[in-house]
Amino acid sequence: MSNIQYETHLGKYIVGDSIEILAGETGKELANKVQLILTSPPFPLNNKKRYGNKQGPDYREWFTHLAEVFAPLLTDTGSIVIELGNAWEPGRPIQSLLPLESLLGFVNNEQAGLRLCQQFICYNPSRLPTPAQWVTVNRMRAIDSYTNIWWMSKSDFPKADNRRVLRPYSASMKSLLKRRTYNSGKRPSEHQIGAESFLKNNGGSITHNVLEIEAIDPGREPRLPNIFSIANTSSNDFFSRTCRERKISLHPARMPLELACFYIEFLTEAGDLVFDPFAGSNVTGFAAELLQRKWMAIEIDEGYARQSSVRFEDPSIETSIKYPEGKQWK
């Protein structure tokens, strides 16, 4: 059974097991209507976490099955974007192939008909030095400082427009556009650069598929991938501050808000439906609300569901939240 934790004029947050819920009426209601499934499912970690994580073959089988659950929800031009971290073999200084095997099982699930559109890397230099045993104790491995983000769809041509997520031009490009000259001609790569190839002002440069949560080069001028400032300041944002004040234990695996905003901007338009089946503290729903997209979120842990409502108290968002009787929690 599922129950609504709260609603806004654009979305609703449901408590329950997403697989069970989608096997019922909710799955029928969502069929062919979701433009973007954006989620960070439980990672295949060696240690059990409160938010739930399977291990080994059980994880691979579970993850592979998700494809045939999610694919029928998508519109013909819809996308699935999944953030997936790395895993390490228990007690050994080697990476596990489980995340890659699970991803391949997901994409190759014949019941889903998906294809891989693109791989992204989300780099965060402020992540703790893990795996600690091999990084800080034995000093034989580098810090695991990124997660993979996999973009998939049912079509070779899902809805997507990189003009909606342009980066500001670099200082050198701004200077080039101002002076209207540059060194054209043949490059060592054998590319032929025309005399006017770079003179059109497109309002920004196309974003790379490496997304920096914090600048790789601190001395370089920041060039953010969308209108939201990507910076590693989540520990001081409204949600985190308010949860600390209320002595609420924060969800330990929150997707950066700016990352969610990037994919929602890139792969949807205002009015489209965004869905997160492993919502946690509801970063996806909050980002969708900010960007005027409809949304639905499902989370099995009622504690995380309750804390997620704190996001909608943020004064930066103009929305009202409706609770079923007896649900409001502060």
Secondary structure, DSSP 8 states (H G I E B T S, - for coil): --EEEEE-SSEEEEES-HHHHHTTHHHHHHTTTEEEEEE------SS--TT----HHHHHHHHHHHHHHHGGGEEEEEEEEEEE---B-TTSSSB-SHHHHHHHHHHT-TTT--EEEEEEEEE-TTS--SSHIIIIIS--S----EEEEEEEESSSS-S--GGGG-B---HHHHHHHHHT----EE-TT--EE-TTTT-S--SSB---SEEESS-SSTTS----SSSS---S-GGGSHHHHHHHHTT----TT---HHHHHHHHHHH--TT-EEEESS-TTTHHHHHHHHTT-EEEEEES-HHHHHHHGGGGG-TTS----B--TT----
